[in-house]
Amino acid sequence: MMPPECEVCDQPFDPGPGGDLVLFSNHRPLPEGEVGHPPGCGWFCARHLEAARALTHLDLAEARRRLRAAEA
């Protein structure tokens, strides 16, 4: 699993009240016994969490693109 760094602002944070992992439409669990960061999920800080959750119907790359464009 990747360390918690926001997919939008690239800032590290503490999970829990500081943000969370969000699963998108392209999420696929890792095969049993495999370790790493599953595809289609990303970490989001508290500032971007709710906006990310509103885009879970998209794949992670498209959601990230839209969230970053909204920041510009």
Biopython code that builds the backbone (N, CA, C, O; Angstrom):
import numpy as np
from Bio.PDB.StructureBuilder import StructureBuilder

atoms = [
    (1, "MET", "N", (0.849, -1.180, 0.000)),
    (1, "MET", "CA", (0.000, 0.000, 0.000)),
    (1, "MET", "C", (0.891, 1.239, 0.000)),
    (1, "MET", "O", (1.900, 1.297, 0.703)),
    (2, "MET", "N", (0.506, 2.206, -0.785)),
    (2, "MET", "CA", (1.260, 3.469, -0.849)),
    (2, "MET", "C", (1.023, 4.266, 0.430)),
    (2, "MET", "O", (-0.037, 4.138, 1.043)),
    (3, "PRO", "N", (1.989, 5.086, 0.845)),
    (3, "PRO", "CA", (1.764, 5.927, 2.011)),
    (3, "PRO", "C", (0.685, 6.962, 1.695)),
    (3, "PRO", "O", (0.499, 7.322, 0.533)),
    (4, "PRO", "N", (-0.026, 7.443, 2.712)),
    (4, "PRO", "CA", (-1.106, 8.395, 2.473)),
    (4, "PRO", "C", (-0.596, 9.779, 2.049)),
    (4, "PRO", "O", (-0.198, 10.598, 2.877)),
    (5, "GLU", "N", (-0.622, 10.007, 0.743)),
    (5, "GLU", "CA", (-0.324, 11.315, 0.155)),
    (5, "GLU", "C", (-1.474, 11.629, -0.783)),
    (5, "GLU", "O", (-1.847, 10.796, -1.608)),
    (6, "CYS", "N", (-2.032, 12.808, -0.667)),
    (6, "CYS", "CA", (-3.228, 13.171, -1.424)),
    (6, "CYS", "C", (-2.985, 13.119, -2.930)),
    (6, "CYS", "O", (-1.984, 13.635, -3.427)),
    (7, "GLU", "N", (-3.918, 12.488, -3.650)),
    (7, "GLU", "CA", (-3.858, 12.380, -5.109)),
    (7, "GLU", "C", (-3.985, 13.738, -5.792)),
    (7, "GLU", "O", (-3.590, 13.890, -6.948)),
    (8, "VAL", "N", (-4.532, 14.720, -5.089)),
    (8, "VAL", "CA", (-4.755, 16.044, -5.687)),
    (8, "VAL", "C", (-3.603, 16.995, -5.383)),
    (8, "VAL", "O", (-3.021, 17.583, -6.294)),
    (9, "CYS", "N", (-3.276, 17.143, -4.106)),
    (9, "CYS", "CA", (-2.269, 18.146, -3.717)),
    (9, "CYS", "C", (-0.914, 17.537, -3.363)),
    (9, "CYS", "O", (0.027, 18.267, -3.052)),
    (10, "ASP", "N", (-0.802, 16.203, -3.407)),
    (10, "ASP", "CA", (0.455, 15.487, -3.134)),
    (10, "ASP", "C", (1.003, 15.692, -1.732)),
    (10, "ASP", "O", (2.181, 15.430, -1.485)),
    (11, "GLN", "N", (0.165, 16.156, -0.808)),
    (11, "GLN", "CA", (0.617, 16.376, 0.566)),
    (11, "GLN", "C", (0.414, 15.121, 1.405)),
    (11, "GLN", "O", (-0.653, 14.509, 1.344)),
    (12, "PRO", "N", (1.425, 14.723, 2.196)),
    (12, "PRO", "CA", (1.238, 13.596, 3.104)),
    (12, "PRO", "C", (0.294, 13.988, 4.239)),
    (12, "PRO", "O", (0.207, 15.160, 4.605)),
    (13, "PHE", "N", (-0.407, 13.007, 4.790)),
    (13, "PHE", "CA", (-1.328, 13.280, 5.895)),
    (13, "PHE", "C", (-1.522, 12.007, 6.702)),
    (13, "PHE", "O", (-1.125, 10.923, 6.274)),
    (14, "ASP", "N", (-2.142, 12.148, 7.884)),
    (14, "ASP", "CA", (-2.477, 10.997, 8.717)),
    (14, "ASP", "C", (-3.873, 10.518, 8.333)),
    (14, "ASP", "O", (-4.808, 11.319, 8.321)),
    (15, "PRO", "N", (-4.039, 9.234, 8.020)),
    (15, "PRO", "CA", (-5.374, 8.735, 7.711)),
    (15, "PRO", "C", (-6.297, 8.872, 8.921)),
    (15, "PRO", "O", (-5.834, 9.093, 10.040)),
    (16, "GLY", "N", (-7.561, 8.744, 8.699)),
    (16, "GLY", "CA", (-8.549, 8.905, 9.770)),
    (16, "GLY", "C", (-9.166, 10.270, 9.629)),
    (16, "GLY", "O", (-9.748, 10.586, 8.591)),
    (17, "PRO", "N", (-9.048, 11.091, 10.667)),
    (17, "PRO", "CA", (-9.652, 12.423, 10.559)),
    (17, "PRO", "C", (-8.946, 13.308, 9.528)),
    (17, "PRO", "O", (-9.488, 14.330, 9.107)),
    (18, "GLY", "N", (-7.732, 12.911, 9.122)),
    (18, "GLY", "CA", (-6.987, 13.713, 8.166)),
    (18, "GLY", "C", (-7.184, 13.306, 6.721)),
    (18, "GLY", "O", (-6.552, 13.894, 5.844)),
    (19, "GLY", "N", (-8.026, 12.332, 6.427)),
    (19, "GLY", "CA", (-8.250, 11.880, 5.062)),
    (19, "GLY", "C", (-8.503, 10.391, 5.035)),
    (19, "GLY", "O", (-8.552, 9.735, 6.075)),
    (20, "ASP", "N", (-8.666, 9.859, 3.827)),
    (20, "ASP", "CA", (-9.007, 8.444, 3.734)),
    (20, "ASP", "C", (-8.695, 7.908, 2.338)),
    (20, "ASP", "O", (-8.383, 8.669, 1.422)),
    (21, "LEU", "N", (-8.782, 6.612, 2.197)),
    (21, "LEU", "CA", (-8.612, 5.914, 0.934)),
    (21, "LEU", "C", (-9.975, 5.861, 0.245)),
    (21, "LEU", "O", (-10.980, 5.541, 0.880)),
    (22, "VAL", "N", (-10.014, 6.175, -1.055)),
    (22, "VAL", "CA", (-11.264, 6.170, -1.815)),
    (22, "VAL", "C", (-11.126, 5.173, -2.965)),
    (22, "VAL", "O", (-10.107, 5.142, -3.655)),
    (23, "LEU", "N", (-12.159, 4.366, -3.157)),
    (23, "LEU", "CA", (-12.182, 3.362, -4.220)),
    (23, "LEU", "C", (-13.002, 3.899, -5.393)),
    (23, "LEU", "O", (-14.106, 4.410, -5.203)),
    (24, "PHE", "N", (-12.459, 3.782, -6.600)),
    (24, "PHE", "CA", (-13.117, 4.285, -7.803)),
    (24, "PHE", "C", (-13.614, 3.133, -8.666)),
    (24, "PHE", "O", (-13.424, 1.965, -8.329)),
    (25, "SER", "N", (-14.257, 3.474, -9.787)),
    (25, "SER", "CA", (-14.908, 2.458, -10.622)),
    (25, "SER", "C", (-13.932, 1.416, -11.165)),
    (25, "SER", "O", (-14.337, 0.292, -11.462)),
    (26, "ASN", "N", (-12.676, 1.766, -11.298)),
    (26, "ASN", "CA", (-11.691, 0.811, -11.821)),
    (26, "ASN", "C", (-10.937, 0.068, -10.710)),
    (26, "ASN", "O", (-9.910, -0.559, -10.969)),
    (27, "HIS", "N", (-11.445, 0.137, -9.478)),
    (27, "HIS", "CA", (-10.787, -0.558, -8.374)),
    (27, "HIS", "C", (-10.854, -2.066, -8.575)),
    (27, "HIS", "O", (-11.900, -2.623, -8.908)),
    (28, "ARG", "N", (-9.727, -2.701, -8.366)),
    (28, "ARG", "CA", (-9.628, -4.164, -8.400)),
    (28, "ARG", "C", (-8.776, -4.586, -7.211)),
    (28, "ARG", "O", (-7.651, -4.112, -7.054)),
    (29, "PRO", "N", (-9.304, -5.470, -6.373)),
    (29, "PRO", "CA", (-8.492, -5.949, -5.251)),
    (29, "PRO", "C", (-7.273, -6.710, -5.752)),
    (29, "PRO", "O", (-7.291, -7.295, -6.835)),
    (30, "LEU", "N", (-6.237, -6.694, -4.965)),
    (30, "LEU", "CA", (-5.047, -7.476, -5.297)),
    (30, "LEU", "C", (-5.355, -8.956, -5.101)),
    (30, "LEU", "O", (-6.164, -9.316, -4.247)),
    (31, "PRO", "N", (-4.720, -9.802, -5.879)),
    (31, "PRO", "CA", (-4.896, -11.240, -5.670)),
    (31, "PRO", "C", (-4.461, -11.633, -4.263)),
    (31, "PRO", "O", (-3.577, -11.007, -3.678)),
    (32, "GLU", "N", (-5.085, -12.666, -3.733)),
    (32, "GLU", "CA", (-4.770, -13.128, -2.380)),
    (32, "GLU", "C", (-3.280, -13.417, -2.251)),
    (32, "GLU", "O", (-2.687, -14.087, -3.097)),
    (33, "GLY", "N", (-2.689, -12.903, -1.187)),
    (33, "GLY", "CA", (-1.275, -13.108, -0.926)),
    (33, "GLY", "C", (-0.371, -12.062, -1.551)),
    (33, "GLY", "O", (0.814, -12.004, -1.223)),
    (34, "GLU", "N", (-0.901, -11.228, -2.450)),
    (34, "GLU", "CA", (-0.102, -10.177, -3.081)),
    (34, "GLU", "C", (-0.199, -8.910, -2.240)),
    (34, "GLU", "O", (-1.262, -8.588, -1.709)),
    (35, "VAL", "N", (0.908, -8.200, -2.122)),
    (35, "VAL", "CA", (0.918, -6.950, -1.368)),
    (35, "VAL", "C", (1.197, -5.792, -2.312)),
    (35, "VAL", "O", (1.808, -5.974, -3.365)),
    (36, "GLY", "N", (0.757, -4.622, -1.939)),
    (36, "GLY", "CA", (0.972, -3.434, -2.750)),
    (36, "GLY", "C", (-0.252, -2.537, -2.700)),
    (36, "GLY", "O", (-1.118, -2.689, -1.839)),
    (37, "HIS", "N", (-0.308, -1.617, -3.621)),
    (37, "HIS", "CA", (-1.423, -0.672, -3.696)),
    (37, "HIS", "C", (-2.365, -1.126, -4.803)),
    (37, "HIS", "O", (-1.973, -1.150, -5.969)),
    (38, "PRO", "N", (-3.607, -1.487, -4.460)),
    (38, "PRO", "CA", (-4.535, -1.969, -5.481)),
    (38, "PRO", "C", (-4.847, -0.896, -6.514)),
    (38, "PRO", "O", (-4.890, 0.286, -6.176)),
    (39, "PRO", "N", (-5.064, -1.281, -7.757)),
    (39, "PRO", "CA", (-5.436, -0.305, -8.774)),
    (39, "PRO", "C", (-6.814, 0.285, -8.481)),
    (39, "PRO", "O", (-7.685, -0.376, -7.916)),
    (40, "GLY", "N", (-6.987, 1.536, -8.877)),
    (40, "GLY", "CA", (-8.294, 2.174, -8.762)),
    (40, "GLY", "C", (-8.634, 2.719, -7.394)),
    (40, "GLY", "O", (-9.797, 3.025, -7.129)),
    (41, "CYS", "N", (-7.658, 2.850, -6.521)),
    (41, "CYS", "CA", (-7.915, 3.481, -5.223)),
    (41, "CYS", "C", (-6.826, 4.511, -4.963)),
    (41, "CYS", "O", (-5.683, 4.347, -5.389)),
    (42, "GLY", "N", (-7.191, 5.561, -4.268)),
    (42, "GLY", "CA", (-6.229, 6.615, -3.993)),
    (42, "GLY", "C", (-6.485, 7.276, -2.653)),
    (42, "GLY", "O", (-7.604, 7.272, -2.139)),
    (43, "TRP", "N", (-5.439, 7.835, -2.107)),
    (43, "TRP", "CA", (-5.522, 8.566, -0.852)),
    (43, "TRP", "C", (-5.933, 10.011, -1.124)),
    (43, "TRP", "O", (-5.497, 10.614, -2.105)),
    (44, "PHE", "N", (-6.776, 10.560, -0.248)),
    (44, "PHE", "CA", (-7.214, 11.948, -0.361)),
    (44, "PHE", "C", (-7.214, 12.584, 1.028)),
    (44, "PHE", "O", (-7.731, 12.016, 1.990)),
    (45, "CYS", "N", (-6.626, 13.769, 1.109)),
    (45, "CYS", "CA", (-6.577, 14.509, 2.373)),
    (45, "CYS", "C", (-7.986, 15.012, 2.719)),
    (45, "CYS", "O", (-8.897, 14.949, 1.893)),
    (46, "ALA", "N", (-8.148, 15.504, 3.932)),
    (46, "ALA", "CA", (-9.455, 15.974, 4.398)),
    (46, "ALA", "C", (-10.018, 17.060, 3.481)),
    (46, "ALA", "O", (-11.230, 17.126, 3.276)),
    (47, "ARG", "N", (-9.171, 17.893, 2.941)),
    (47, "ARG", "CA", (-9.620, 18.989, 2.074)),
    (47, "ARG", "C", (-10.242, 18.484, 0.772)),
    (47, "ARG", "O", (-11.159, 19.116, 0.248)),
    (48, "HIS", "N", (-9.766, 17.368, 0.246)),
    (48, "HIS", "CA", (-10.228, 16.849, -1.046)),
    (48, "HIS", "C", (-11.100, 15.596, -0.938)),
    (48, "HIS", "O", (-11.592, 15.099, -1.951)),
    (49, "LEU", "N", (-11.293, 15.092, 0.253)),
    (49, "LEU", "CA", (-11.961, 13.811, 0.450)),
    (49, "LEU", "C", (-13.400, 13.796, -0.066)),
    (49, "LEU", "O", (-13.760, 12.904, -0.835)),
    (50, "GLU", "N", (-14.212, 14.736, 0.326)),
    (50, "GLU", "CA", (-15.620, 14.720, -0.083)),
    (50, "GLU", "C", (-15.773, 14.887, -1.590)),
    (50, "GLU", "O", (-16.624, 14.239, -2.198)),
    (51, "ALA", "N", (-14.968, 15.739, -2.194)),
    (51, "ALA", "CA", (-15.018, 15.908, -3.651)),
    (51, "ALA", "C", (-14.620, 14.613, -4.348)),
    (51, "ALA", "O", (-15.210, 14.255, -5.368)),
    (52, "ALA", "N", (-13.629, 13.910, -3.812)),
    (52, "ALA", "CA", (-13.209, 12.635, -4.397)),
    (52, "ALA", "C", (-14.322, 11.601, -4.266)),
    (52, "ALA", "O", (-14.593, 10.858, -5.209)),
    (53, "ARG", "N", (-14.958, 11.550, -3.122)),
    (53, "ARG", "CA", (-16.045, 10.590, -2.923)),
    (53, "ARG", "C", (-17.210, 10.837, -3.882)),
    (53, "ARG", "O", (-17.923, 9.899, -4.240)),
    (54, "ALA", "N", (-17.405, 12.070, -4.295)),
    (54, "ALA", "CA", (-18.477, 12.399, -5.236)),
    (54, "ALA", "C", (-18.163, 11.907, -6.652)),
    (54, "ALA", "O", (-19.047, 11.891, -7.509)),
    (55, "LEU", "N", (-16.912, 11.506, -6.905)),
    (55, "LEU", "CA", (-16.499, 11.086, -8.245)),
    (55, "LEU", "C", (-16.172, 9.595, -8.342)),
    (55, "LEU", "O", (-15.504, 9.173, -9.287)),
    (56, "THR", "N", (-16.627, 8.801, -7.391)),
    (56, "THR", "CA", (-16.269, 7.382, -7.390)),
    (56, "THR", "C", (-16.862, 6.611, -8.569)),
    (56, "THR", "O", (-16.463, 5.473, -8.819)),
    (57, "HIS", "N", (-17.792, 7.201, -9.286)),
    (57, "HIS", "CA", (-18.337, 6.551, -10.481)),
    (57, "HIS", "C", (-17.351, 6.617, -11.650)),
    (57, "HIS", "O", (-17.543, 5.939, -12.660)),
    (58, "LEU", "N", (-16.306, 7.423, -11.521)),
    (58, "LEU", "CA", (-15.257, 7.554, -12.535)),
    (58, "LEU", "C", (-14.078, 6.668, -12.166)),
    (58, "LEU", "O", (-14.007, 6.149, -11.052)),
    (59, "ASP", "N", (-13.146, 6.495, -13.113)),
    (59, "ASP", "CA", (-11.912, 5.813, -12.727)),
    (59, "ASP", "C", (-11.002, 6.817, -12.030)),
    (59, "ASP", "O", (-11.214, 8.027, -12.112)),
    (60, "LEU", "N", (-9.998, 6.305, -11.351)),
    (60, "LEU", "CA", (-9.115, 7.159, -10.547)),
    (60, "LEU", "C", (-8.443, 8.239, -11.382)),
    (60, "LEU", "O", (-8.371, 9.388, -10.947)),
    (61, "ALA", "N", (-7.951, 7.903, -12.564)),
    (61, "ALA", "CA", (-7.234, 8.888, -13.385)),
    (61, "ALA", "C", (-8.141, 10.051, -13.774)),
    (61, "ALA", "O", (-7.718, 11.206, -13.724)),
    (62, "GLU", "N", (-9.378, 9.763, -14.160)),
    (62, "GLU", "CA", (-10.303, 10.829, -14.554)),
    (62, "GLU", "C", (-10.715, 11.659, -13.348)),
    (62, "GLU", "O", (-10.804, 12.883, -13.440)),
    (63, "ALA", "N", (-10.966, 11.009, -12.224)),
    (63, "ALA", "CA", (-11.319, 11.743, -11.012)),
    (63, "ALA", "C", (-10.172, 12.670, -10.602)),
    (63, "ALA", "O", (-10.401, 13.831, -10.262)),
    (64, "ARG", "N", (-8.945, 12.159, -10.636)),
    (64, "ARG", "CA", (-7.776, 12.976, -10.290)),
    (64, "ARG", "C", (-7.651, 14.171, -11.238)),
    (64, "ARG", "O", (-7.382, 15.290, -10.800)),
    (65, "ARG", "N", (-7.848, 13.930, -12.532)),
    (65, "ARG", "CA", (-7.764, 15.014, -13.514)),
    (65, "ARG", "C", (-8.794, 16.099, -13.220)),
    (65, "ARG", "O", (-8.465, 17.285, -13.241)),
    (66, "ARG", "N", (-10.029, 15.708, -12.948)),
    (66, "ARG", "CA", (-11.085, 16.684, -12.662)),
    (66, "ARG", "C", (-10.828, 17.451, -11.374)),
    (66, "ARG", "O", (-11.046, 18.661, -11.316)),
    (67, "LEU", "N", (-10.369, 16.757, -10.349)),
    (67, "LEU", "CA", (-10.099, 17.412, -9.069)),
    (67, "LEU", "C", (-8.940, 18.392, -9.180)),
    (67, "LEU", "O", (-8.992, 19.483, -8.613)),
    (68, "ARG", "N", (-7.901, 18.013, -9.902)),
    (68, "ARG", "CA", (-6.771, 18.923, -10.091)),
    (68, "ARG", "C", (-7.155, 20.123, -10.950)),
    (68, "ARG", "O", (-6.700, 21.238, -10.695)),
    (69, "ALA", "N", (-7.989, 19.902, -11.966)),
    (69, "ALA", "CA", (-8.449, 21.015, -12.812)),
    (69, "ALA", "C", (-9.286, 21.997, -11.986)),
    (69, "ALA", "O", (-9.222, 23.205, -12.213)),
    (70, "ALA", "N", (-10.060, 21.493, -11.042)),
    (70, "ALA", "CA", (-10.870, 22.365, -10.189)),
    (70, "ALA", "C", (-10.000, 23.205, -9.260)),
    (70, "ALA", "O", (-10.415, 24.277, -8.822)),
    (71, "GLU", "N", (-8.801, 22.723, -8.960)),
    (71, "GLU", "CA", (-7.870, 23.448, -8.099)),
    (71, "GLU", "C", (-7.173, 24.590, -8.837)),
    (71, "GLU", "O", (-6.718, 25.549, -8.215)),
    (72, "ALA", "N", (-7.094, 24.485, -10.140)),
    (72, "ALA", "CA", (-6.336, 25.478, -10.928)),
    (72, "ALA", "C", (-7.058, 26.797, -11.042)),
    (72, "ALA", "O", (-6.552, 27.726, -11.671)),
]
sb = StructureBuilder()
sb.init_structure("model")
sb.init_model(0)
sb.init_chain("A")
sb.init_seg("    ")
for serial, (resi, resn, name, xyz) in enumerate(atoms, 1):
    if name == "N":
        sb.init_residue(resn, " ", resi, " ")
    sb.init_atom(name, np.array(xyz, "f"), 0.0, 1.0, " ", f" {name:<3s}", serial, name[0])
structure = sb.get_structure()
